[in-house]
Amino acid sequence: MRTLENMTEPRIPERRVLDVAALKALAHPLRTRILDQLSVYGPLTATGLAERLGESSGATSYHLRQLEKHRFVREVVGRGTARERWWERVPGGLALEYGELPRDASTRAASRIVEREWERARSVLLAEFLERGDDVLAESWRDASTLSTSNLRLTAPQLAEVVREVEGVIDRIAARFRDQKDHPVPGSRPVQLHFNAFPVLDAEETPMSAAPSTVNESDGVER
């Protein structure tokens, strides 16, 4: 299994596969939240991050320096002062490739922290959209948005094929709009694309001796 985060950052389509040192450096809830804020909202100061996250500026400054040391963030050149530095995320996607990581307890614990915080951040934004979207968004934004679920029965190789094809489509579409993160067009706002694909754990795997099925049924729910 692998986990991807923000895989369509501008200009650099290559994904950075996290090694053990980088993973453990990121495996702090506040650091992961800081990186997520910079990914979604663009450059911020330590003070701005502190206000958004309900933390002290001393804490955000410290964790920004640690993130900089491991090449997750960088100072925005030509912006800010010696007392008030602006920070941005280093462009490029991040990936956890589990086959490339040792399977010791500390590495697994670090992976869980990072994955939990990534999912928490996604869930917060989705919950806010569901709770307040009808009240604060124009009808055009509501009509352009969708939540979609498809239920399939697949083998592991088939699931891997689905993931590769969907990621390829997302990457090709996102490439058309990468420059808009640095040069926003009128009427644009931050948008997240979510795609989750995973086996359902409390269901049984079909035995290898079973006859192959010729039909896959999909139940799509769109709203």
LUMSEDO-495828 format. One record per residue (C-alpha): residue in one letter; residue number from 1; x, y, z. Coordinates in Angstrom, 1 decimal. Layout:
N
+---------+-----+--------+--------+--------+
! residuo ! num !     xx !     yy !     zz !
+---------+-----+--------+--------+--------+
!       A ! NUM !      X !      Y !      Z !
...
+---------+-----+--------+--------+--------+
END
This chain:
223
+---------+-----+--------+--------+--------+
! residuo ! num !     xx !     yy !     zz !
+---------+-----+--------+--------+--------+
!       M !   1 !    0.0 !    0.0 !    0.0 !
!       R !   2 !    1.1 !    3.6 !   -0.5 !
!       T !   3 !   -0.3 !    6.9 !    0.5 !
!       L !   4 !   -0.2 !   10.0 !   -1.6 !
!       E !   5 !   -0.6 !   13.6 !   -0.4 !
!       N !   6 !   -1.2 !   16.6 !   -2.6 !
!       M !   7 !    0.1 !   14.9 !   -5.7 !
!       T !   8 !   -0.6 !   17.7 !   -8.1 !
!       E !   9 !    1.6 !   20.5 !   -6.8 !
!       P !  10 !    2.7 !   23.1 !   -9.5 !
!       R !  11 !    5.6 !   22.7 !  -11.8 !
!       I !  12 !    7.1 !   19.5 !  -10.3 !
!       P !  13 !    5.0 !   16.5 !  -11.2 !
!       E !  14 !    7.4 !   14.0 !   -9.6 !
!       R !  15 !    6.5 !   12.7 !   -6.2 !
!       R !  16 !    8.9 !   12.6 !   -3.4 !
!       V !  17 !    8.9 !    9.2 !   -1.8 !
!       L !  18 !    9.6 !    9.7 !    1.9 !
!       D !  19 !   12.5 !    7.9 !    3.4 !
!       V !  20 !   12.6 !    6.9 !    7.1 !
!       A !  21 !   14.3 !   10.1 !    8.3 !
!       A !  22 !   11.8 !   12.4 !    6.4 !
!       L !  23 !    8.9 !   10.3 !    7.6 !
!       K !  24 !    9.9 !   10.5 !   11.2 !
!       A !  25 !   10.6 !   14.3 !   10.9 !
!       L !  26 !    7.0 !   14.8 !    9.6 !
!       A !  27 !    5.4 !   12.5 !   12.1 !
!       H !  28 !    4.4 !   15.2 !   14.5 !
!       P !  29 !    0.7 !   16.3 !   14.4 !
!       L !  30 !    1.5 !   20.0 !   14.4 !
!       R !  31 !    4.1 !   19.6 !   11.6 !
!       T !  32 !    1.7 !   17.7 !    9.4 !
!       R !  33 !   -1.0 !   20.3 !   10.1 !
!       I !  34 !    1.5 !   23.2 !    9.2 !
!       L !  35 !    2.4 !   21.5 !    5.9 !
!       D !  36 !   -1.3 !   20.9 !    5.1 !
!       Q !  37 !   -2.1 !   24.6 !    5.8 !
!       L !  38 !    0.7 !   25.7 !    3.4 !
!       S !  39 !   -0.5 !   23.2 !    0.8 !
!       V !  40 !   -4.1 !   24.4 !    0.8 !
!       Y !  41 !   -3.8 !   28.1 !    1.5 !
!       G !  42 !   -0.4 !   29.0 !    0.1 !
!       P !  43 !    2.4 !   31.0 !    1.9 !
!       L !  44 !    1.9 !   32.0 !    5.5 !
!       T !  45 !    4.0 !   33.4 !    8.3 !
!       A !  46 !    4.6 !   31.6 !   11.6 !
!       T !  47 !    2.2 !   34.1 !   13.2 !
!       G !  48 !   -0.4 !   33.5 !   10.5 !
!       L !  49 !   -0.1 !   29.7 !   11.0 !
!       A !  50 !   -0.3 !   30.1 !   14.8 !
!       E !  51 !   -3.6 !   32.0 !   14.4 !
!       R !  52 !   -5.1 !   29.4 !   12.0 !
!       L !  53 !   -4.0 !   26.5 !   14.2 !
!       G !  54 !   -4.6 !   27.9 !   17.7 !
!       E !  55 !   -0.9 !   27.5 !   18.6 !
!       S !  56 !    1.8 !   29.9 !   19.7 !
!       S !  57 !    4.0 !   31.5 !   17.1 !
!       G !  58 !    7.0 !   30.1 !   19.0 !
!       A !  59 !    5.7 !   26.6 !   18.4 !
!       T !  60 !    5.0 !   27.2 !   14.7 !
!       S !  61 !    8.4 !   28.8 !   14.2 !
!       Y !  62 !   10.2 !   25.9 !   15.8 !
!       H !  63 !    8.3 !   23.3 !   13.7 !
!       L !  64 !    8.8 !   25.3 !   10.5 !
!       R !  65 !   12.5 !   25.2 !   11.1 !
!       Q !  66 !   12.3 !   21.4 !   11.5 !
!       L !  67 !   10.3 !   21.1 !    8.3 !
!       E !  68 !   12.8 !   23.3 !    6.5 !
!       K !  69 !   15.6 !   21.1 !    7.6 !
!       H !  70 !   14.0 !   18.1 !    5.9 !
!       R !  71 !   13.0 !   20.0 !    2.8 !
!       F !  72 !    9.3 !   20.1 !    3.3 !
!       V !  73 !    9.0 !   23.9 !    3.4 !
!       R !  74 !   11.2 !   26.9 !    2.3 !
!       E !  75 !   11.3 !   30.6 !    2.9 !
!       V !  76 !    9.6 !   32.7 !    0.3 !
!       V !  77 !   12.4 !   34.7 !   -1.4 !
!       G !  78 !   11.9 !   38.5 !   -1.4 !
!       R !  79 !    8.9 !   38.5 !    0.9 !
!       G !  80 !    8.7 !   39.4 !    4.6 !
!       T !  81 !   11.3 !   40.8 !    7.0 !
!       A !  82 !   14.0 !   39.4 !    9.3 !
!       R !  83 !   11.4 !   39.3 !   12.0 !
!       E !  84 !    8.4 !   38.0 !   10.0 !
!       R !  85 !    9.4 !   35.4 !    7.5 !
!       W !  86 !    7.0 !   33.9 !    4.9 !
!       W !  87 !    7.0 !   30.2 !    4.3 !
!       E !  88 !    5.7 !   28.0 !    1.5 !
!       R !  89 !    5.6 !   24.3 !    0.9 !
!       V !  90 !    8.4 !   22.9 !   -1.4 !
!       P !  91 !    6.5 !   22.0 !   -4.6 !
!       G !  92 !    5.9 !   18.3 !   -5.4 !
!       G !  93 !    3.8 !   15.5 !   -4.2 !
!       L !  94 !    4.6 !   13.3 !   -1.2 !
!       A !  95 !    4.3 !    9.5 !   -1.2 !
!       L !  96 !    4.5 !    6.8 !    1.5 !
!       E !  97 !    5.7 !    3.7 !   -0.3 !
!       Y !  98 !    5.4 !    0.9 !    2.3 !
!       G !  99 !    7.5 !   -1.5 !    0.3 !
!       E ! 100 !   10.4 !    0.9 !    0.6 !
!       L ! 101 !   10.2 !    1.4 !    4.4 !
!       P ! 102 !   11.4 !   -0.9 !    7.2 !
!       R ! 103 !    8.6 !   -2.6 !    9.1 !
!       D ! 104 !    9.8 !   -1.9 !   12.6 !
!       A ! 105 !    7.4 !   -0.5 !   15.2 !
!       S ! 106 !    8.7 !    3.0 !   15.2 !
!       T ! 107 !    8.4 !    3.4 !   11.4 !
!       R ! 108 !    4.9 !    2.0 !   11.5 !
!       A ! 109 !    4.0 !    4.4 !   14.3 !
!       A ! 110 !    5.3 !    7.3 !   12.3 !
!       S ! 111 !    3.4 !    6.2 !    9.2 !
!       R ! 112 !    0.2 !    6.0 !   11.2 !
!       I ! 113 !    0.7 !    9.6 !   12.6 !
!       V ! 114 !    1.2 !   11.1 !    9.2 !
!       E ! 115 !   -1.7 !    9.2 !    7.6 !
!       R ! 116 !   -4.0 !   10.0 !   10.4 !
!       E ! 117 !   -3.3 !   13.7 !   10.2 !
!       W ! 118 !   -3.6 !   13.7 !    6.4 !
!       E ! 119 !   -7.0 !   12.0 !    6.7 !
!       R ! 120 !   -8.1 !   14.3 !    9.5 !
!       A ! 121 !   -7.3 !   17.4 !    7.5 !
!       R ! 122 !   -9.3 !   16.0 !    4.5 !
!       S ! 123 !  -12.2 !   15.0 !    6.7 !
!       V ! 124 !  -12.3 !   18.5 !    8.3 !
!       L ! 125 !  -12.5 !   20.3 !    5.0 !
!       L ! 126 !  -15.1 !   17.8 !    3.7 !
!       A ! 127 !  -17.3 !   18.1 !    6.8 !
!       E ! 128 !  -17.1 !   21.9 !    6.6 !
!       F ! 129 !  -18.2 !   21.8 !    2.9 !
!       L ! 130 !  -21.2 !   19.5 !    3.8 !
!       E ! 131 !  -22.1 !   21.7 !    6.8 !
!       R ! 132 !  -21.8 !   25.2 !    5.4 !
!       G ! 133 !  -21.4 !   24.8 !    1.6 !
!       D ! 134 !  -25.1 !   25.6 !    0.9 !
!       D ! 135 !  -24.9 !   28.7 !    3.0 !
!       V ! 136 !  -21.7 !   30.3 !    1.8 !
!       L ! 137 !  -21.0 !   29.1 !   -1.7 !
!       A ! 138 !  -22.5 !   30.4 !   -4.9 !
!       E ! 139 !  -24.8 !   28.0 !   -6.8 !
!       S ! 140 !  -22.2 !   27.6 !   -9.5 !
!       W ! 141 !  -19.7 !   26.2 !   -7.0 !
!       R ! 142 !  -22.3 !   23.8 !   -5.5 !
!       D ! 143 !  -23.3 !   22.6 !   -8.9 !
!       A ! 144 !  -19.6 !   22.0 !   -9.9 !
!       S ! 145 !  -18.9 !   19.9 !   -6.8 !
!       T ! 146 !  -19.6 !   16.2 !   -6.3 !
!       L ! 147 !  -19.2 !   13.3 !   -3.9 !
!       S ! 148 !  -19.0 !    9.9 !   -5.6 !
!       T ! 149 !  -18.7 !    6.3 !   -4.4 !
!       S ! 150 !  -18.5 !    3.1 !   -6.5 !
!       N ! 151 !  -18.5 !   -0.3 !   -5.0 !
!       L ! 152 !  -16.7 !   -3.1 !   -6.9 !
!       R ! 153 !  -15.3 !   -6.5 !   -6.2 !
!       L ! 154 !  -11.7 !   -6.7 !   -7.4 !
!       T ! 155 !   -8.5 !   -8.6 !   -7.0 !
!       A ! 156 !   -5.4 !   -6.8 !   -5.7 !
!       P ! 157 !   -3.9 !   -6.4 !   -9.3 !
!       Q ! 158 !   -7.2 !   -5.0 !  -10.5 !
!       L ! 159 !   -7.3 !   -2.5 !   -7.7 !
!       A ! 160 !   -3.8 !   -1.4 !   -8.5 !
!       E ! 161 !   -4.8 !   -1.0 !  -12.2 !
!       V ! 162 !   -7.8 !    1.2 !  -11.2 !
!       V ! 163 !   -5.6 !    3.4 !   -9.0 !
!       R ! 164 !   -2.9 !    3.8 !  -11.7 !
!       E ! 165 !   -5.5 !    4.8 !  -14.3 !
!       V ! 166 !   -7.4 !    7.3 !  -12.0 !
!       E ! 167 !   -4.1 !    8.9 !  -10.8 !
!       G ! 168 !   -3.1 !    9.3 !  -14.4 !
!       V ! 169 !   -6.3 !   11.1 !  -15.3 !
!       I ! 170 !   -6.0 !   13.4 !  -12.3 !
!       D ! 171 !   -2.4 !   14.2 !  -13.1 !
!       R ! 172 !   -3.2 !   15.0 !  -16.7 !
!       I ! 173 !   -6.1 !   17.3 !  -15.7 !
!       A ! 174 !   -4.1 !   19.0 !  -12.9 !
!       A ! 175 !   -1.2 !   19.7 !  -15.2 !
!       R ! 176 !   -3.5 !   22.2 !  -17.1 !
!       F ! 177 !   -4.0 !   24.3 !  -14.0 !
!       R ! 178 !   -0.7 !   24.1 !  -12.1 !
!       D ! 179 !    0.4 !   27.6 !  -12.9 !
!       Q ! 180 !   -2.8 !   29.0 !  -11.4 !
!       K ! 181 !   -1.4 !   28.3 !   -7.9 !
!       D ! 182 !    1.3 !   30.9 !   -8.4 !
!       H ! 183 !   -0.8 !   33.1 !  -10.7 !
!       P ! 184 !   -4.4 !   32.9 !   -9.5 !
!       V ! 185 !   -7.1 !   33.8 !  -12.0 !
!       P ! 186 !  -10.1 !   35.9 !  -11.0 !
!       G ! 187 !  -12.8 !   33.8 !   -9.4 !
!       S ! 188 !  -10.5 !   30.9 !   -8.4 !
!       R ! 189 !  -10.2 !   29.5 !   -4.9 !
!       P ! 190 !   -8.4 !   26.5 !   -3.4 !
!       V ! 191 !  -10.0 !   23.2 !   -4.4 !
!       Q ! 192 !   -9.2 !   19.6 !   -3.2 !
!       L ! 193 !   -9.7 !   16.4 !   -5.3 !
!       H ! 194 !  -10.1 !   13.3 !   -3.2 !
!       F ! 195 !   -9.8 !    9.7 !   -4.5 !
!       N ! 196 !   -9.8 !    6.8 !   -2.0 !
!       A ! 197 !   -9.4 !    3.2 !   -3.1 !
!       F ! 198 !   -9.0 !    0.4 !   -0.5 !
!       P ! 199 !  -10.2 !   -3.1 !    0.4 !
!       V ! 200 !  -13.1 !   -3.4 !    2.8 !
!       L ! 201 !  -11.6 !   -5.2 !    5.8 !
!       D ! 202 !  -14.7 !   -6.7 !    7.4 !
!       A ! 203 !  -15.6 !   -8.6 !    4.2 !
!       E ! 204 !  -14.3 !  -12.0 !    3.1 !
!       E ! 205 !  -11.8 !  -12.5 !    0.3 !
!       T ! 206 !  -13.1 !  -14.9 !   -2.4 !
!       P ! 207 !  -11.1 !  -18.2 !   -2.1 !
!       M ! 208 !   -8.6 !  -18.8 !   -4.9 !
!       S ! 209 !  -10.4 !  -22.0 !   -5.8 !
!       A ! 210 !  -13.6 !  -20.2 !   -6.7 !
!       A ! 211 !  -14.7 !  -19.9 !  -10.3 !
!       P ! 212 !  -13.9 !  -16.5 !  -11.8 !
!       S ! 213 !  -16.7 !  -14.1 !  -12.1 !
!       T ! 214 !  -17.4 !  -12.5 !  -15.5 !
!       V ! 215 !  -19.4 !   -9.5 !  -14.1 !
!       N ! 216 !  -18.4 !   -6.6 !  -11.8 !
!       E ! 217 !  -21.3 !   -4.7 !  -10.5 !
!       S ! 218 !  -20.9 !   -1.0 !   -9.6 !
!       D ! 219 !  -23.2 !    1.0 !   -7.4 !
!       G ! 220 !  -22.5 !    4.7 !   -8.1 !
!       V ! 221 !  -23.9 !    7.3 !   -5.8 !
!       E ! 222 !  -23.5 !   10.9 !   -6.9 !
!       R ! 223 !  -24.7 !   14.1 !   -5.4 !
+---------+-----+--------+--------+--------+
END
